[in-house]
Amino acid sequence: MPARSTQETSERTNSSDTLLVTVDRAHPMPLVTQLESQLREAIRGGRLHGGTVLPSTRDLAGQLRVSRGVVVSAYMQLKAEGYLVTHPGSGTVVSDAVARIRPRRSVPTPPRPPRFDFRPGIPDVSRFPRNSWLRSVGTAVTDMPAGGFDYGDPRGVDVLRSTLAEYLGRVRGVVADPEQIVVTSGYAQGQGLACRALVDCGVSTMAFEDPSHPDQRLTATRAGIQLVPVDVDASGLVVDHFRESDVDAVTVTPAHQFPSGEVLSGARRTELLTWGQPVRPMARRGRLRR
């Protein structure tokens, strides 16, 4: 009888060797979580097939030199997730259902970035002012009242909109009221909101610089607006080309036209404002900066 018990223990211990699982006591992850993760990945990756008999909790605990409770907890969690099942007389086995689980695809290695990246619209993120950003965030969080961490005005934080209104008046010469400012996640969202608002106001056609960014045109088209291409020359948008046309609105990038880089001249800006004043309550101005 003792010899049989020794033989069974040896077979179970040899089975645990095939699992190729280890635990690292110096790792911050709990031992039971390490064991769960390794067994789960072995099953999902196909190293442990459906029907494979796992070592008993006692044998695997002895092999890994951990308490039996660690193995018991790991087995119970994987049973709850459907990876393991218990058959009377057969111990704990890998569920046959796992054969239908697709193995997790490996994450492809990202391509090596070019030494010099001249693609438009992509900043040099390596020059991001990390230290200044962290200091600013720390100051803002420290000074922020408790209510500032709750959901605020969907138009943007009051303090930010007031600061933007003051900035526009001081730097851009634009008289703006904080109640007229809506903070968005970026130009794309801002353009989308503006286009949908224009459609609600009855706008159906819009003049667009030609050439211009394809994403901007796509945003307007998705809002249900028909686009009218307008030429761009060294002075920017050629206003005369659509002055007499039946367009309801215009999108223009006056400070840095894409992709030509031209700046809308003062004369063209005056022509554009003159076009928008008589019968049009709204003339939309595009990006002021990229």
Phi, psi and omega in degrees: 000312177299322180298320180297318180298319179297319180295317180298318180297320180296318180295319180295318181296319177297325178297322182293332178298325183289345180287333180055045177248146179221164174229147181241109182291340179277349181283141180294340179288135179303150182301318182296323179292321177300315182294316177303312184297316182292318178293320179298315180292325178295322179288313181294326181279352176095359178289329174247111184273164176302133181094352179294129179275128179269157177298157175295161181298324181292315182294317181292324177297319177294322180295319183271352180060047175234170178290152180298329180299329178297314181292319179300315181296319180295315179299317182297320179294317181290330173295317180297328180276353177092005180280329182236152174224158179244123177250131178303128179085347181247352181079207182263127182232160176286134182296140177295337182294338183291343178296339181266359178276126180290134177298147179292130180286142178289147180285123181295147178289125181297145180295153180291128182293150178292156180294319177234118184253109182256016178294137182290148175080005181245111182283167175277090186292344178293342181263014179299131183284078185301311184296317179295321179297315180296319178296318181294317179296317179299318178295316182296317181293323180293318184274349185288133175291163183302324180294341180291343179270359178268174175295127182254200178296126180299343177282346183125161181296139183303316182297319180294316181293325177292319178295319179295320179297318179294320180295315181298322179289321183283319188259322185259349182071027181253125176279111184229142175257137179308330179291345180263001184255133175237124180271127180243174180283351180166182183297320183299314179294320179299318178294319180298317178296317181295318180296318180293324177294321179294320178298319178298333179274000178103003179288132179234338180232147181216132175282138180229142175299141179231109010276164176207177183290130182298327180295324179294318179295320181296321179299316180293320180296318179295334178282353179096020182260136176273130185266142176239109182289140180229135183296156175235133176237199184295343179257007179099209182300131179275096186296325181301334184287345177229004183304317184266358180281166185263055177264148183267336184206171180215140173250126184221143177252089191286329187275332183199089184294138177255130006259004187286332183082005182288152177255133179295122184292162179299319180297318180292325178297319178295317178299320183293318179292323177297320178298321187276346187280317192300307188237358186249119182287345184215128172238117188274131177261138183278204185297138175271338180205157178263000000 
